Amino acid sequence: MSTDAPALSPARTLATAGRVLRQLRHDPRTVALLLIVPVVMITLLRYVFDADAGTFDAIGASLLGIFPLITMFLVTSIATLRERTSGTLERLLAMPLGKGDLIAGYALAFGAVAVAQSLLATAMSVWVLGLDVVGSPWLLLLVALLDALLGTALGLFVSAFANSEFQAVQFMPAVIFPQLLLCGLFTPRDRMHPVLETVSDVLPMSYAVDGMNQVLTHTGITADFYRDVLVVAGSALLVLCLGAATLRRRTT
Amino acid sequence: MMNSLRTANAGAVEARALTVVRGERTVLRGLGFTVGPGRITGLLGPSGCGKSTLMRAVVGTQAGVTGTLDVLGHPAGHPSLRPRVGYVTQAPSVYTDLTVRQNLDYFAAVLRPGRRNRDSREEAVTRAIGDVDLTSHADALAGRLSGGQLSRVSLAVALLGTPELLVLDEPTVGLDPVLRRDLWNLFHALAADRGTTILVSSHVMDEAERCHRLLLMREGGILADDTPEALRARTGAATVEEAFLHLVDEAAAEAAADPAEAAARQETNR
């Protein structure tokens, strides 16, 4: 709608992010699961490939990028679905809150959670489990954060098409699994069927995983790394805008 | 024609030929009415008659609205109205995983953002909690409250910004008689002291007696628009409930006799 309020008010965005985090604080079990599950999984992976440190390096780094994407996708899709069904979204949109404030607030809150999650998982991988990273672990963290934002964006977007929590959860296999299969985690993308390789070229998770691998194998920041980061950030931004379009002030 | 009507009267809410279509269904059919400023206007009618849709149209969250609907001098849903109109939905719309105060703190920050408003926000939150008599539950998790308490939290949110127009969709459902009386006293105090215009829906007819003016609705149309006293006098009924039933029967009988004439009569009855 052309008459909408200006896109962003920093104070309202911060208030929204604070509120989302406060909601999480009342749910310590979710917080614990968010923070601990990735650490446990990466540890599990390390000993699954006990005899093959090279495979652990490759898959481990990719997973550090995939975890935040998946968890933030799930958390955001359920959280915004609740917001839609409980009437709080209608109430907020009848108030002087910009759609951008709401979306940026969510992105900020879950981005902060993702930073904590990735810090733990990356620290565990690099310093305890011996993940062999040639580049800077901070760059791993940066990619992980962008992946989390992409997950938040995707979750926000698909929640518009779900009428219940059951449906929202089912969007996980629908939206995430194909990307997981095609992102190069199981087999290098250039060895897939050409059609699938082309498809994987337009899926953002491919770039998320590639970015992780760039850091894993290169000391400096490569041109490919720049491309990967830009693609993931751009996709996140694009999907966030699509998500904003699904927030309607007037509904039937 | 629309323009001359639009400026003729300074009602808080002005509707002319207001029609709402939801999907295939026409929920409101060419309504015209005025809600006087600083008054309590009751919106009454059986469930499914379009009360909630009308309220959603007034606050600007309803799609498929045609005709004229002006609120506080602007078209309904105009961005400048958002801080001036308070809205309470039928189902309590608050965050059940936050405390009462945390809920209000957040909505207050949306209405009056920024650090420099912190003190006035604090004040507004404390006052709103007091208004709905939840001071002793301020730090309780909303999800742990009873249904009646939860709907009062929802009401408190609407009171936060000192709105000029308060749109309340069945605010007293599920409340005990004492609380209902207290809330109605609050509504009257808001109208008298703060000059708040209140549009309140109910299907409890004894609450109708406490309104300054009534809009009786039936099947997407307005059956009567009058004061409770005048309604009783016109129909010779002792209570508004009786008057309403009388009007419903009358309308139904006419519709059975001659649908076209009944529709025309409903037009002139306003």
HADDOCK unambig.tbl for C-alpha pairs under 7 A between the chains (distance, minus, plus):
assign (segid A and resid 3 and name CA) (segid B and resid 79 and name CA) 6.78 0.50 0.50
assign (segid A and resid 4 and name CA) (segid B and resid 79 and name CA) 6.54 0.50 0.50
assign (segid A and resid 5 and name CA) (segid B and resid 79 and name CA) 6.50 0.50 0.50
assign (segid A and resid 11 and name CA) (segid B and resid 113 and name CA) 5.52 0.50 0.50
assign (segid A and resid 11 and name CA) (segid B and resid 114 and name CA) 5.29 0.50 0.50
assign (segid A and resid 12 and name CA) (segid B and resid 109 and name CA) 6.60 0.50 0.50
assign (segid A and resid 12 and name CA) (segid B and resid 110 and name CA) 5.55 0.50 0.50
assign (segid A and resid 12 and name CA) (segid B and resid 113 and name CA) 5.87 0.50 0.50
assign (segid A and resid 15 and name CA) (segid B and resid 106 and name CA) 6.40 0.50 0.50
assign (segid A and resid 15 and name CA) (segid B and resid 109 and name CA) 6.34 0.50 0.50
assign (segid A and resid 19 and name CA) (segid B and resid 106 and name CA) 6.40 0.50 0.50
assign (segid A and resid 23 and name CA) (segid B and resid 97 and name CA) 5.59 0.50 0.50
assign (segid A and resid 23 and name CA) (segid B and resid 98 and name CA) 5.78 0.50 0.50
assign (segid A and resid 26 and name CA) (segid B and resid 97 and name CA) 6.35 0.50 0.50
assign (segid A and resid 86 and name CA) (segid B and resid 93 and name CA) 5.75 0.50 0.50
assign (segid A and resid 87 and name CA) (segid B and resid 93 and name CA) 4.80 0.50 0.50
assign (segid A and resid 88 and name CA) (segid B and resid 93 and name CA) 4.83 0.50 0.50
assign (segid A and resid 88 and name CA) (segid B and resid 94 and name CA) 5.89 0.50 0.50
assign (segid A and resid 94 and name CA) (segid B and resid 59 and name CA) 6.86 0.50 0.50
assign (segid A and resid 94 and name CA) (segid B and resid 61 and name CA) 6.74 0.50 0.50
assign (segid A and resid 94 and name CA) (segid B and resid 82 and name CA) 5.82 0.50 0.50
assign (segid A and resid 95 and name CA) (segid B and resid 82 and name CA) 4.79 0.50 0.50
assign (segid A and resid 95 and name CA) (segid B and resid 83 and name CA) 6.03 0.50 0.50
assign (segid A and resid 96 and name CA) (segid B and resid 82 and name CA) 5.29 0.50 0.50
assign (segid A and resid 96 and name CA) (segid B and resid 83 and name CA) 5.95 0.50 0.50
assign (segid A and resid 96 and name CA) (segid B and resid 110 and name CA) 6.67 0.50 0.50
assign (segid A and resid 96 and name CA) (segid B and resid 111 and name CA) 6.31 0.50 0.50
assign (segid A and resid 97 and name CA) (segid B and resid 110 and name CA) 6.18 0.50 0.50
assign (segid A and resid 249 and name CA) (segid B and resid 61 and name CA) 5.56 0.50 0.50
assign (segid A and resid 250 and name CA) (segid B and resid 60 and name CA) 6.59 0.50 0.50
assign (segid A and resid 250 and name CA) (segid B and resid 61 and name CA) 4.11 0.50 0.50
assign (segid A and resid 250 and name CA) (segid B and resid 62 and name CA) 4.84 0.50 0.50
assign (segid A and resid 250 and name CA) (segid B and resid 63 and name CA) 4.83 0.50 0.50
assign (segid A and resid 251 and name CA) (segid B and resid 61 and name CA) 6.10 0.50 0.50
assign (segid A and resid 251 and name CA) (segid B and resid 62 and name CA) 5.30 0.50 0.50
assign (segid A and resid 251 and name CA) (segid B and resid 63 and name CA) 4.97 0.50 0.50
assign (segid A and resid 252 and name CA) (segid B and resid 22 and name CA) 5.70 0.50 0.50
assign (segid A and resid 252 and name CA) (segid B and resid 62 and name CA) 5.82 0.50 0.50
assign (segid A and resid 252 and name CA) (segid B and resid 63 and name CA) 5.01 0.50 0.50
assign (segid A and resid 252 and name CA) (segid B and resid 64 and name CA) 6.93 0.50 0.50
